Amino acid sequence: MPLAQAPIDSPFGARSVASEVVQGINLQGKTAIVTGASSGLGLETVRALANAGARVIMPVRSLEKGERVAAGLRRSTDNRQIDIAPLDLADFESVHSFADRFLATEEPLHILINNAGIMAGPERRIDAGLESQFGTNHLGHMILACRLVPALLRAGRARVVCLSSIGHRRSPVNFDDPNFEKRPYDKWEAYGQSKTANSLFAVEYNRRLEARGVTAYAVHPGGIMTELQRDLSSDEIKAFGWVDDNGKVNERFKSPAGGAATATWCATSDLLGGGGGVYCEDCNIAIAVPASDNGFSGVRPWAVDPGAARLLWDLSESMLDERFAV
C-alpha cells in the first residue's frame, strides 16, 4: 500500500524561490553536499544554502567549470566555504572515491541533495552495460547516499533530498527488465523509471535511517528550462509546449531559483517535523493521486509504495553487486 501523502500548512508555494525558503534560517556550522551544482537548480540550491551560512561542497565532473561557478558563488554570497570535488555519477569508482575522501575527513554531513541527473537521452550504457538514466540518476546516487551514511549519522540530525520529477508518471520501475535488455529502449520510459526509482529510494532509505536521525525526501522541482534538456531537439521541446515558436518559455515553468525552492525547503524547513519518506512539490508534501491521474501535480502510487521500495533496494544491490550496511 502506498504511503500516506498529506499536504501541510506551508507559507511557501509554487512561485516561491530558494532564497525565500531560507530566510531566517541559520546554517552556520552545517555542511551540505549538492550534486549537479555547476548549473541550473543545483547552482541555485548552493546559492541559497551558502547565503544561509552553510559550508557547501559541489561534486562536479568538470573541475574547471566547477571552480568558475564556485568562485562566482563565493563572491555573490560572501561565503568562502564553497568547495568543489571531482565526481562522475556514471562512474561508480568515482562515486566511491568521492565518498571515501569525505569520510576520511571525519566531518559530519548535515545535508545531502542528490540533484544531478540526465533526461531522455539516446540509449547509452555505463559501468558494465547498465542503462545510463537508471544508472546515473538512481544507482550513482544510491552509492553516494549509502556510502555517506557514517557522516550523516555523525551530524546527529541530517536530511537527504532526492530529486525526482513529474516524469515518474511515465513509468514505474520495471523489475523484470530495468536495464532494457528484453524490450526496445524508450528514452522517456527510461527517464520515468529512473525518477520513480529516485522517489522509491527516498522511501526505503528513510525507513532504514529515520530512527537514527536521518530523514529522506523525494522532490519534484517543477518544470524548468535548464541543461537537463540538452538531449532534446528544439522541435521536441516545442511539441511538448514547453516553449512557443518564438522561444518563450511556458508560463507554467519556474525559474531555476524557483525550481530549487522545494529541495531547499525539504533540506531546511522545521515544518517537516512529521518525518521523511514523502514526495514533495511546490514547497509542500504532494497529494497522492490515482495511477490514472492526468494532472500536473501529485504523486502516483508506484512512486511511494514501500513494497516496491524494498524490492528496488534489493534489485539495486544485485545490479551493483554491492551490499550497503544501512
C-alpha atoms as one frame of an Amber mdcrd trajectory, in Angstrom:
protein
   0.000   0.000   0.000   1.394   3.455  -0.901   2.479   5.746   1.901   0.071
   8.459   3.046   0.694  11.852   1.453  -0.928  14.829   3.160  -0.047  18.479
   2.481   0.767  20.641   5.481   0.295  24.332   6.228   3.269  25.896   4.429
   3.819  29.618   3.826   5.568  28.772   0.559   4.194  27.507  -2.731   4.629
  27.032  -6.455   6.074  30.504  -7.038   8.430  30.603  -4.075  12.161  30.802
  -4.725  15.005  29.211  -2.799  16.167  32.472  -1.202  12.729  32.959   0.400
  12.729  29.452   1.830  15.930  30.006   3.820  15.122  33.470   5.142  15.652
  33.445   8.896  17.416  30.067   8.821  20.975  29.920  10.144  23.078  27.112
   8.662  26.425  28.213  10.060  28.384  25.188  11.216  26.413  22.915   8.862
  27.886  21.079   5.872  25.947  20.297   2.697  26.764  18.346  -0.456  24.815
  19.177  -3.621  25.348  17.136  -6.795  24.829  18.713 -10.199  25.637  22.114
  -8.729  27.539  23.725 -11.592  24.346  24.947 -13.296  20.575  25.216 -13.069
  18.784  24.050  -9.963  21.919  22.810  -8.254  23.636  26.161  -8.598  20.635
  27.985  -7.110  20.383  25.435  -4.308  24.023  26.036  -3.396  23.430  29.783
  -3.523  20.545  29.555  -1.043  22.370  27.236   1.362  25.544  29.329   1.214
  23.598  32.542   1.822  22.215  30.884   4.959  25.774  30.251   6.141  26.333
  26.593   5.231  29.585  25.130   4.057  28.742  23.599   0.676  30.647  21.015
  -1.343  29.933  20.837  -5.070  30.867  17.459  -6.599  31.427  18.084 -10.324
  32.594  16.271 -13.438  34.484  19.284 -14.790  36.762  20.818 -12.163  37.457
  23.797 -14.421  33.776  24.651 -14.866  33.016  23.849 -11.251  35.693  26.214
  -9.968  34.398  29.052 -12.175  30.903  28.561 -10.796  32.117  28.179  -7.209
  34.202  31.356  -7.476  31.165  33.298  -8.638  29.079  31.902  -5.798  31.740
  32.799  -3.232  31.646  36.385  -4.459  27.863  36.691  -4.664  27.166  35.052
  -1.286  30.236  36.350   0.568  30.697  32.778   1.766  34.189  31.401   1.258
  33.169  27.898   2.316  32.096  26.697  -1.129  34.337  23.918  -2.396  34.447
  21.627  -5.399  35.468  17.995  -5.692  35.604  15.510  -8.596  32.630  13.185
  -9.046  31.031  11.451 -12.027  27.815   9.638 -11.091  28.096   7.446 -14.189
  31.473   6.171 -12.973  30.844   4.210  -9.793  34.533   4.114  -8.846  34.445
   7.901  -8.932  31.450   7.907  -6.578  33.202   5.606  -4.131  36.347   7.733
  -4.276  34.445  10.939  -3.538  32.622   9.363  -0.600  35.827   7.829   0.778
  37.618  11.187   0.638  34.812  12.897   2.513  34.567  10.146   5.124  38.316
  10.368   5.701  37.847  13.932   6.989  35.576  12.575   9.759  33.349  15.622
   9.280  29.607  15.433   9.932  27.311  15.850   6.925  24.041  17.633   7.653
  22.501  17.891   4.180  22.889  15.754   1.054  20.959  16.845  -2.028  21.003
  14.345  -4.899  20.207  16.887  -7.594  22.220  15.831 -10.654  20.570  13.936
 -13.468  20.169  13.250 -17.162  16.933  13.144 -19.135  15.633  11.380 -22.238
  18.927  10.832 -23.963  19.681   8.245 -26.629  20.405   4.736 -25.435  23.724
   4.696 -23.645  25.386   2.123 -21.419  27.601   2.792 -18.416  29.519   0.652
 -15.939  29.218  -2.953 -17.092  26.405  -2.181 -19.529  23.826  -0.555 -17.259
  21.219   1.687 -18.871  22.542   5.203 -18.358  19.499   7.015 -16.950  18.766
   4.383 -14.312  22.478   4.028 -13.620  23.270   7.738 -13.330  20.085   9.127
 -11.807  19.432   6.306  -9.359  22.326   3.892  -8.869  25.085   6.506  -8.737
  23.168   8.492  -6.154  22.337   5.355  -4.193  26.027   4.536  -3.840  26.748
   8.101  -2.767  23.972   8.299  -0.168  24.712   4.881   1.263  28.471   5.361
   1.471  27.982   8.713   3.241  25.760   7.269   5.992  28.513   7.427   8.656
  28.937  11.165   8.035  25.176  11.748   8.109  24.862   9.863  11.395  27.758
  11.895  12.787  25.656  15.041  12.286  23.058  13.844  14.787  20.189  15.117
  12.640  20.602  15.074   8.861  18.487  15.213   5.728  18.833  13.621   2.307
  16.881  15.072  -0.613  16.390  13.014  -3.791  15.332  14.887  -6.917  12.535
  13.015  -8.643  10.226  14.512 -11.275   6.732  14.608 -12.699   8.402  12.195
 -15.115   7.799   9.446 -12.538   4.298   9.321 -14.024   5.694   7.852 -17.234
   6.701   4.536 -15.706   7.023   2.516 -12.523  10.233   0.556 -12.103  10.178
  -2.443 -14.433  11.603  -5.056 -12.073  11.703  -7.696 -14.822  13.774  -5.575
 -17.177  15.136  -2.398 -15.578  18.085  -2.392 -17.952  16.127  -2.585 -21.235
  17.658  -5.902 -22.203  14.382  -7.607 -23.149  12.405  -4.700 -24.595  13.067
  -1.870 -27.041  14.655   1.184 -25.490  12.282   4.096 -24.894  14.049   7.211
 -23.648  11.007   8.601 -21.843  10.124   5.303 -20.210  13.752   5.005 -19.094
  13.651   8.509 -17.653  10.337   7.898 -15.914  11.601   4.664 -14.396  14.713
   6.418 -13.072  12.629   9.186 -11.483  10.309   6.643  -9.859  13.454   4.946
  -8.560  14.665   8.233  -7.043  11.406   8.522  -5.105  11.344   4.890  -4.011
  14.941   5.159  -2.855  13.961   8.036  -0.553  11.136   5.910   0.866  13.346
   2.928   1.727  16.377   4.960   2.785  14.153   6.886   5.183  12.654   3.671
   6.563  16.110   2.355   7.340  17.561   5.528   8.876  14.850   7.787  10.282
  15.034   6.243  13.757  18.748   7.122  13.779  18.190  10.763  12.875  18.476
  10.768   9.072  15.352  11.613   7.083  14.944  11.447   3.308  12.598  13.233
   0.928  11.736  12.920  -2.748  11.209  16.178  -4.645   9.558  17.217  -7.875
  11.144  20.628  -8.532   8.666  21.677 -11.218   9.199  22.408 -14.877  12.369
  24.419 -15.516  14.402  25.010 -18.658  17.978  24.040 -17.793  20.826  21.933
 -19.193  18.689  18.900 -18.322  17.045  19.310 -21.754  20.395  19.085 -23.535
  19.498  15.847 -25.341  16.199  17.156 -26.732  15.818  18.896 -30.068  14.143
  22.276 -30.365  11.307  20.589 -32.274  10.700  18.173 -29.396  10.699  20.987
 -26.862   8.182  22.951 -28.943   5.998  19.864 -29.480   5.703  19.422 -25.709
   4.544  23.013 -25.410   7.496  23.946 -23.216   8.349  26.894 -25.480   6.399
  28.608 -28.265   7.607  29.326 -31.798   9.315  32.482 -30.548  11.201  30.629
 -27.859   9.102  31.980 -24.995   9.006  29.513 -22.095   5.600  28.216 -20.987
   4.264  30.250 -18.075   3.844  27.047 -16.029   7.614  26.714 -15.895   9.663
  28.014 -12.985  12.921  29.891 -12.887  15.961  27.908 -11.695  15.659  29.679
  -8.323  12.006  28.619  -8.188  12.919  25.077  -9.138  15.466  24.968  -6.315
  12.916  26.058  -3.712  11.348  22.696  -2.833  14.660  20.848  -2.448  15.940
  23.685  -0.282  12.725  23.601   1.748  12.998  19.848   2.311  16.629  20.255
   3.376  16.000  23.030   5.903  12.374  23.541   6.954  11.222  22.870  10.509
   7.748  22.290   9.086   8.766  18.757   8.104   8.877  17.601  11.693   6.452
  14.806  10.892   9.238  12.776   9.350  10.564  11.815   5.948   9.807   9.280
   3.261   7.391  11.646   1.498   7.244  13.061  -2.021   7.173  16.851  -2.112
   6.432  19.565  -4.662   5.783  23.310  -4.565   7.311  23.557  -1.058   4.816
  21.132   0.419   4.063  17.445   0.708   2.344  16.406  -2.517  -1.076  14.821
  -2.627  -1.429  11.169  -3.564  -3.228  10.687  -6.884  -4.501   7.551  -8.652
  -2.353   5.816 -11.232  -4.776   7.059 -13.908  -4.483  10.739 -12.958  -3.523
  13.000 -15.865  -2.952  16.247 -13.995   0.275  18.132 -13.401   0.551  17.675
  -9.645   0.582  14.883  -7.094   2.408  11.590  -6.839   1.300   8.326  -8.422
   1.113   5.291  -6.126   4.008   3.356  -7.597   6.473   6.086  -6.572   5.672
   5.877  -2.830   4.982   2.156  -2.472   7.042   0.735   0.445   6.944  -2.776
  -1.010   8.291  -1.566  -4.348  10.891   0.493  -2.484  12.244  -2.610  -0.742
  12.265  -4.550  -4.000  14.165  -1.727  -5.662  16.758  -1.708  -2.900  17.385
  -5.437  -3.315  17.426  -5.156  -7.117  19.861  -2.236  -6.990  22.275  -4.048
  -4.690  22.146  -7.003  -7.066  22.823  -4.823 -10.112  25.723  -3.150  -8.333
  26.971  -6.406  -6.793  27.303  -4.464  -3.562  25.607  -4.651  -0.173  25.126
  -1.500   1.859  25.284  -1.567   5.654  22.299   0.761   6.019
